[in-house]
Amino acid sequence: MKIKKVILFIVEGIADKTSLGGIIGKLVSSNLIKFYITGGDVTSDQYTHGANAVKKVNEHVNRFLKREIGINKGDIIQIVHLIDMDGAYIESAQIKVEEVEGFVYSESFIAAKAASRVTERNSRKQQVINRLSLCPQISGIPYNMYYFSCNLEHVLHNEINLADELKMEYAAAFSDSYYKTEETFIDFIRDKSFAVKGDYKETWEFIKLNGNSLKRYSNFHLFFG
């Protein structure tokens, strides 16, 4: 029996895997779909920057390989990295100082207790995204990074500030809604209201302009051709 090749999805949290894992596994049944959860946002991590971004992603790939018995590096034919944009490319005028917990998003601004917290996070995130969005391979494996803007829940549910305690509930409901009709997910992710037009490079150029990194956009449809 021929062993299936692996497409490795790198995602931030369990809600990403719950939302998409079952659907993608059915849609791409010719390959083995595996999800690796980083447990945090690689693109805004305080220890990650443009110069070491590729190395950091490669470290996650190596951790996946150590954990997954029977899968070798040569079995991975593609790395798919899914990220939230989190308004990383907004102008300073789009930052509001308010007494809020963490960051509160809208499609036109980010609110936080201190503007410096947003600018510092966004500076790191921009460096990392700029590097990874131009990276064709990681450790010799074809690599693509796709975005959900402002975040996954914004695209999938049109909820930009979904409470953490609701994310798994929404994720499970989303996955269940495509049970045995997984092919209709492709129609959803190609919806013209948020699927960015253009090729891979053009979609990345688009999301970095005009406050688009806060608005409801995604280029994940490109994964399906």
C-alpha positions in Angstrom: 0.0 0.0 0.0 1.4 3.4 -1.0 1.9 5.7 2.0 0.2 9.0 1.6 2.4 12.2 1.6 1.8 14.7 4.3 0.5 18.3 4.1 1.4 20.0 7.4 -0.8 22.8 8.6 0.7 25.1 11.2 -1.9 26.9 13.2 -2.1 29.0 16.4 -4.7 27.1 18.4 -7.1 24.2 18.8 -10.0 26.2 17.4 -8.2 26.5 14.1 -7.8 22.7 13.9 -11.3 22.0 15.0 -12.8 24.4 12.5 -10.8 23.3 9.5 -9.2 19.9 10.1 -12.0 17.6 9.4 -13.2 19.6 6.3 -9.7 19.8 4.8 -9.0 16.2 5.5 -12.0 15.2 3.4 -11.3 17.7 0.6 -7.6 16.6 0.2 -8.0 12.9 0.8 -5.2 12.0 -1.6 -2.8 13.3 1.0 -2.5 13.0 4.8 -3.5 16.2 6.5 -1.8 16.9 9.8 -2.2 19.9 12.0 0.5 21.2 14.3 -0.7 23.7 17.0 1.9 26.2 18.0 0.0 27.4 21.1 0.6 31.0 20.3 1.0 33.5 17.5 4.3 32.9 15.8 4.1 36.1 13.9 3.9 38.3 16.9 5.9 36.4 19.4 8.3 38.7 21.3 11.3 36.4 20.4 10.5 36.2 16.7 11.6 38.9 14.2 12.3 39.1 10.5 15.8 37.6 10.7 14.9 34.5 12.6 11.3 34.0 11.4 12.1 31.1 9.0 14.2 29.4 11.7 11.3 29.7 14.2 8.8 28.0 11.8 11.4 25.3 11.0 11.7 24.6 14.8 7.9 23.9 14.9 8.3 21.6 11.9 11.0 19.7 13.8 8.9 19.5 16.9 6.1 18.0 14.8 8.4 15.4 13.4 9.7 14.4 16.8 6.1 13.9 18.0 4.7 12.1 15.0 6.0 8.6 15.0 6.3 7.2 11.5 6.5 10.5 9.7 9.8 11.7 8.3 10.8 15.0 6.9 10.8 13.5 3.4 7.1 12.6 3.8 6.1 16.3 4.0 5.3 17.7 0.6 3.9 21.1 1.7 3.8 23.3 4.8 0.7 25.5 5.1 0.9 28.2 7.7 -2.5 29.8 8.7 -2.3 33.2 10.5 -4.5 36.0 11.8 -3.6 39.5 10.4 -4.8 41.2 13.7 -4.6 44.6 12.0 -0.8 44.4 11.8 -0.5 47.0 9.0 -2.7 49.9 10.3 -1.7 53.5 10.5 -1.1 55.1 13.9 -4.3 57.1 13.5 -6.2 53.8 13.7 -5.1 53.1 17.2 -7.4 54.3 20.0 -6.4 54.5 23.7 -9.2 53.2 25.9 -9.6 51.3 29.2 -9.9 47.9 27.7 -8.5 44.5 28.4 -5.9 43.5 25.8 -6.7 44.6 22.3 -10.2 45.2 21.0 -10.7 45.2 17.3 -13.0 46.8 14.8 -12.8 47.0 11.1 -11.5 50.6 11.4 -9.3 50.7 14.6 -7.7 48.8 17.4 -8.4 49.9 21.0 -5.8 49.3 23.8 -4.7 50.9 27.1 -1.5 52.2 25.5 -0.9 52.9 21.8 2.7 51.7 22.2 1.5 48.2 22.9 -0.2 48.1 19.5 2.7 49.7 17.6 5.3 47.4 19.2 3.3 44.3 18.5 2.5 45.4 14.9 6.2 46.2 14.2 7.2 42.7 15.2 4.4 41.1 13.3 5.1 43.1 10.1 8.7 42.0 10.1 7.8 38.4 10.4 5.0 38.5 7.9 7.1 40.4 5.4 9.7 37.6 5.6 7.4 34.6 5.6 5.1 35.8 2.9 8.0 35.9 0.5 9.5 32.5 1.7 8.9 29.7 -0.9 10.5 26.9 1.1 11.3 26.0 4.7 14.0 23.4 5.1 13.5 22.4 1.5 9.8 21.9 1.8 7.4 24.1 -0.2 5.8 26.7 2.1 2.8 28.9 1.9 1.3 31.2 4.4 -2.4 32.2 4.2 -4.3 34.8 6.3 -7.6 35.3 7.9 -8.3 39.0 8.6 -8.8 40.4 11.2 -8.8 36.8 12.5 -10.1 33.3 11.8 -13.5 34.0 13.6 -13.9 37.2 11.7 -13.8 35.3 8.4 -15.6 32.1 9.4 -18.3 33.7 11.6 -18.2 37.4 10.9 -17.3 37.9 14.7 -14.2 40.0 15.1 -14.0 39.9 18.9 -15.4 36.5 19.7 -14.9 35.6 23.4 -12.3 32.9 24.0 -14.8 30.7 25.8 -17.0 30.7 22.7 -14.3 29.9 20.1 -14.4 26.1 20.5 -18.2 26.1 20.5 -18.2 28.1 17.2 -15.4 26.0 15.8 -17.2 22.7 16.4 -20.5 24.1 15.0 -18.7 25.3 11.9 -17.0 21.9 11.3 -20.3 20.1 11.9 -22.1 22.3 9.4 -20.0 20.9 6.6 -20.3 17.2 7.6 -20.7 15.1 4.5 -20.9 18.3 2.4 -17.3 19.4 2.8 -17.0 20.4 -0.9 -19.4 23.3 -0.2 -16.7 24.8 2.0 -14.8 25.7 -1.2 -17.7 27.8 -2.3 -17.7 29.5 1.1 -14.0 30.3 1.2 -14.2 31.7 -2.4 -17.0 34.1 -1.4 -16.4 37.3 -3.2 -17.2 39.4 -0.2 -13.9 38.4 1.5 -11.8 36.2 -0.9 -9.1 38.5 -2.1 -8.6 38.6 -5.9 -5.2 38.0 -7.5 -2.3 35.6 -7.2 -0.5 34.8 -4.0 1.9 37.8 -4.2 -1.0 40.1 -5.1 -3.1 39.0 -2.1 -0.3 39.7 0.3 0.3 43.2 -1.2 -3.4 43.9 -0.9 -3.8 43.0 2.8 -0.9 45.3 3.8 -2.6 48.4 2.4 -5.4 50.8 3.4 -6.2 49.2 6.7 -7.2 46.0 5.0 -5.5 43.9 7.8 -8.4 44.9 10.0 -11.1 44.1 7.5 -12.8 40.8 6.7 -10.5 39.2 4.1 -8.7 35.9 3.4 -6.5 34.4 0.7 -7.0 30.8 1.9 -9.1 30.1 -1.2 -5.8 30.0 -3.1 -4.9 26.7 -1.4 -7.6 25.0 -3.3 -6.5 26.4 -6.7 
